Amino acid sequence: MSVNAKVVIVGCGISGIAAAHRLVNAGFQHVQILEATARSGGRIKTGTLGDNIVEIGAHWIHGPTEENPVFCLARQYGLLDPETLTPENQGVDVEVSPHQASNFFSSSGRKLNAEDVYPAEEMFYELIYESSKFESQGGEPWACVGDFIRSKAEQRVAEKWKDIDAATRCLRLCVISNMLKVECCFNGAHSMDEVGLGAYGLYKTLPGQDCTFPGGYEGLIKNLMSELPRDLVTYNRPVRCVHWNNTEKEENSLMIECDDEKKIAADHVIVTVPLGYLKKHHSTLFSPPLPLHKLHSVERLGFGTTNVIYVEFDSPWWDADCENIYLVWEDEDGIVDQVPDIQRSWIKKLFGFTVLKPTERYGHVLCGWIAGHESEYMETLSEQEVAHTMTQLIRRFTGNPTVTPRRVLRSQWFHDPWTCGSYSYPGKGCSVQDLENMMEPLPTDGSLLQPLQVLFAGEATHTCYFSTVHGALLTGWREADRLISHYSSSSNSKPLKSNTDV
Ligand SMILES: Cc1cc2nc3c(=O)[nH]c(=O)nc-3n(C[C@H](O)[C@H](O)[C@H](O)COP(=O)(O)OP(=O)(O)OC[C@H]3O[C@@H](n4cnc5c(N)ncnc54)[C@H](O)[C@@H]3O)c2cc1C
């Protein structure tokens, strides 16, 4: 098939790249990506900390199995460690896998006993599992996951832990607060009070033990880009407005206006801008504006912030087998995931760290995780201020006044003007219909002369893998396939008359 239609893709993240790949391979002759920044990859971004390769954006392939296209591509390009490719790794059922080796430290400088903590972890995971079951049942008893967990936990604590001494019970409640903060990071939400209970179960996990790219996630982007024509992407070319048309006027009914005033005519545009950007700029990004039902879905879906703060040490203060470190504040027995005074105590939102493994590769590097408005505030501080606060935090929790990080590096996704946060989550009142509305092409009236003018891809348009790289990639393929099948029938081959910019 050779197709003359001109397709413009807005954004060169994984979804835009995936769409371009599919279209070029299917014989589309005029595909162009317009990217606001100077680089490809979007939220896939690899950086360095000293000699170490670290991820500023996406970290893991979630569910590295045959069903996961990111895993299949990474394997094909030879980007993964051999143990990741084993059937044992792919066979791990993450929903029933045993506790990863974890260290818990408390705000009074104690390393906590695992036996004191595990019952709280178990209760929390039970409640999270139950939270995911309302999607299929409907009629959820609370609007948000936070309220559900809080009320159920209070009931269960009163029943199950009634004979436990007050100090241990209080500590376990503080652990539950810590787990809520972990969940905020997974969801990219400020608080679990903002995550809809009815839609929480929409997100589907794939089996397999999550894995990383030893040479960096951006290796995937580099490989994919090397297979596309060199001049396919125009960098530093932000799109200001997509002028689409509801009328039946045939010529130039679709026009993409860039920040530098350049105007590009096209037959189809695939918009892959992040939901955070869309929330902020939808009123100027589309002319005429988005239809109301789509706009309501943009509003109902959540898009918050999760950031990383890397800290490197000369020697470890955690156990050799430790995978995760949790920091438990002993004044948080109220099952809370927000701090009362962000400017003074934003650091309390950082739930802890993942330990970068293997040690032979990374040395002693921890990746701290912090979500929400606290995380957004952290972005406004200087690197020195962040490093100072991290040092104080670790000294307090380890009870060691001399421990000092060698280096600190943090991400700033909220203040990235082309992302405006980290990833999407189902907000209160959200349903699968909202995700379907997100992916619905414009104009919605299929009877018009030029259908499929504006298509939508990107992680926030996948009905069950939203917020992930594999979800984003699949949406790029989905929208490309929509166009490919449109042109497979020759009666639809009605490309733009002139393929030149106007
Ligand atoms: C801290 C963090 C950790 C994460 N961890 C994981 C993980 O472990 N595993 C996982 O699967 N996922 C993870 N994710 C999510 C994953 O990175 C994203 O879901 C995925 O990369 C999104 O791809 P995308 O193509 O939809 O959007 P993006 O990658 O954001 O691409 C959109 C592109 O559009 C460009 N753009 C925006 N506005 C305009 C404009 N007006 N004109 C032109 N271009 C524009 C942007 O510059 C960007 O390049 C993480 C994300 C973050 C931030």
The ligand as an SDF file (V2000), in Angstrom:
LIG
                    3D

 53 58  0  0  0  0  0  0  0  0999 V2000
    8.5960    9.7210   37.0340 C   0  0  0  0  0  0  0  0  0  0  0  0
    7.9090    8.7900   36.0750 C   0  0  0  0  0  0  0  0  0  0  0  0
    8.0380    7.4260   36.2360 C   0  0  0  0  0  0  0  0  0  0  0  0
    7.4010    6.5530   35.3610 C   0  0  0  0  0  0  0  0  0  0  0  0
    7.6020    5.2080   35.5030 N   0  0  0  0  0  0  0  0  0  0  0  0
    7.0790    4.3530   34.6040 C   0  0  0  0  0  0  0  0  0  0  0  0
    7.4160    2.9860   34.6400 C   0  0  0  0  0  0  0  0  0  0  0  0
    8.2090    2.5460   35.4840 O   0  0  0  0  0  0  0  0  0  0  0  0
    6.8700    2.1580   33.7110 N   0  0  0  0  0  0  0  0  0  0  0  0
    5.9910    2.6040   32.7700 C   0  0  0  0  0  0  0  0  0  0  0  0
    5.5070    1.8020   31.9640 O   0  0  0  0  0  0  0  0  0  0  0  0
    5.6630    3.9220   32.7090 N   0  0  0  0  0  0  0  0  0  0  0  0
    6.2010    4.7920   33.5870 C   0  0  0  0  0  0  0  0  0  0  0  0
    5.9320    6.1270   33.4910 N   0  0  0  0  0  0  0  0  0  0  0  0
    4.9340    6.5840   32.5150 C   0  0  0  0  0  0  0  0  0  0  0  0
    5.4870    6.6230   31.0910 C   0  0  0  0  0  0  0  0  0  0  0  0
    6.6980    7.3230   31.0820 O   0  0  0  0  0  0  0  0  0  0  0  0
    4.4740    7.3040   30.2020 C   0  0  0  0  0  0  0  0  0  0  0  0
    3.2040    6.6870   30.3330 O   0  0  0  0  0  0  0  0  0  0  0  0
    4.8360    7.2580   28.7090 C   0  0  0  0  0  0  0  0  0  0  0  0
    6.2070    7.4960   28.4900 O   0  0  0  0  0  0  0  0  0  0  0  0
    3.9770    8.2970   27.9980 C   0  0  0  0  0  0  0  0  0  0  0  0
    4.2390    8.3200   26.6080 O   0  0  0  0  0  0  0  0  0  0  0  0
    3.3650    9.2800   25.6910 P   0  0  0  0  0  0  0  0  0  0  0  0
    3.8580    9.1220   24.3150 O   0  0  0  0  0  0  0  0  0  0  0  0
    1.9320    9.0650   25.9690 O   0  0  0  0  0  0  0  0  0  0  0  0
    3.6610   10.7600   26.2350 O   0  0  0  0  0  0  0  0  0  0  0  0
    5.0190   11.5670   26.3220 P   0  0  0  0  0  0  0  0  0  0  0  0
    6.1810   10.6700   26.4890 O   0  0  0  0  0  0  0  0  0  0  0  0
    4.8290   12.5990   27.3590 O   0  0  0  0  0  0  0  0  0  0  0  0
    5.1410   12.2590   24.8740 O   0  0  0  0  0  0  0  0  0  0  0  0
    4.4090   13.3980   24.5350 C   0  0  0  0  0  0  0  0  0  0  0  0
    5.3210   14.3270   23.7520 C   0  0  0  0  0  0  0  0  0  0  0  0
    4.5470   15.4680   23.3350 O   0  0  0  0  0  0  0  0  0  0  0  0
    5.3730   16.6010   23.3780 C   0  0  0  0  0  0  0  0  0  0  0  0
    4.5030   17.7810   23.3980 N   0  0  0  0  0  0  0  0  0  0  0  0
    3.7170   18.2490   24.4050 C   0  0  0  0  0  0  0  0  0  0  0  0
    3.0570   19.3460   24.0170 N   0  0  0  0  0  0  0  0  0  0  0  0
    3.3940   19.5740   22.7180 C   0  0  0  0  0  0  0  0  0  0  0  0
    3.0400   20.5670   21.7740 C   0  0  0  0  0  0  0  0  0  0  0  0
    2.1620   21.5460   22.0420 N   0  0  0  0  0  0  0  0  0  0  0  0
    3.5910   20.5150   20.5370 N   0  0  0  0  0  0  0  0  0  0  0  0
    4.4740   19.5230   20.2020 C   0  0  0  0  0  0  0  0  0  0  0  0
    4.8640   18.5780   21.0870 N   0  0  0  0  0  0  0  0  0  0  0  0
    4.3160   18.5990   22.3260 C   0  0  0  0  0  0  0  0  0  0  0  0
    6.1900   16.3970   24.6350 C   0  0  0  0  0  0  0  0  0  0  0  0
    7.3620   17.1860   24.6260 O   0  0  0  0  0  0  0  0  0  0  0  0
    6.4880   14.8950   24.5460 C   0  0  0  0  0  0  0  0  0  0  0  0
    7.6900   14.6410   23.8870 O   0  0  0  0  0  0  0  0  0  0  0  0
    6.5900    7.0490   34.3220 C   0  0  0  0  0  0  0  0  0  0  0  0
    6.4760    8.4240   34.1440 C   0  0  0  0  0  0  0  0  0  0  0  0
    7.1310    9.2930   35.0060 C   0  0  0  0  0  0  0  0  0  0  0  0
    6.9930   10.7600   34.7930 C   0  0  0  0  0  0  0  0  0  0  0  0
  1  2  1  0
  2  3  1  0
  2 52  2  0
  3  4  2  0
  4  5  1  0
  4 50  1  0
  5  6  2  0
  6  7  1  0
  6 13  1  0
  7  8  2  0
  7  9  1  0
  9 10  1  0
 10 11  2  0
 10 12  1  0
 12 13  2  0
 13 14  1  0
 14 15  1  0
 14 50  1  0
 15 16  1  0
 16 17  1  0
 16 18  1  0
 18 19  1  0
 18 20  1  0
 20 21  1  0
 20 22  1  0
 22 23  1  0
 23 24  1  0
 24 25  2  0
 24 26  1  0
 24 27  1  0
 27 28  1  0
 28 29  2  0
 28 30  1  0
 28 31  1  0
 31 32  1  0
 32 33  1  0
 33 34  1  0
 33 48  1  0
 34 35  1  0
 35 36  1  0
 35 46  1  0
 36 37  1  0
 36 45  1  0
 37 38  2  0
 38 39  1  0
 39 40  1  0
 39 45  2  0
 40 41  1  0
 40 42  2  0
 42 43  1  0
 43 44  2  0
 44 45  1  0
 46 47  1  0
 46 48  1  0
 48 49  1  0
 50 51  2  0
 51 52  1  0
 52 53  1  0
M  END
$$$$
